[in-house]
Amino acid sequence: MEKIVKKFWHGQIPLWKAYWLVGELLNALIILIIFNIELKIFNNKLISNLIPFFSFNNFNLLNKLILILWTLFITVGIWRSAENYKGPLTWLVLALIFLSYRVFTLRLIFF
């Protein structure tokens, strides 16, 4: 497991795996886990009616920090995979645009 994390961090896995498996599927799972922790452990009633639209600004500070660190981790891993990508330029540009948007939306967590 540690080897996979290191390979991801250094961008040594294919871009499609980094983006789709980690950046989308695993990211969705992590966000759902954090959302459930917020509901069950922190008993945050403010977000219970926001399920269709995740609003991270009402999260507990600990969950906000975890979410920020997780987002930065997957962004760096995918970005480095994109730097090593040898395929069509279109996929590279699209991946970098989505990553930039993801980091840009981090500012909404505290406002």
Buried (B, 14 or more C-beta within 10 A) or exposed (E): EEEEEEBBBEBBBBBEBBBEBBBEEBBEEBBEEBBEBBBEEEEBEEBEEEEEEBEBEBBBEEBBEBBBEBBEBBBBBBBBBBEEBEEEEEBBEEBBEBBEEBBEEBEEBEE
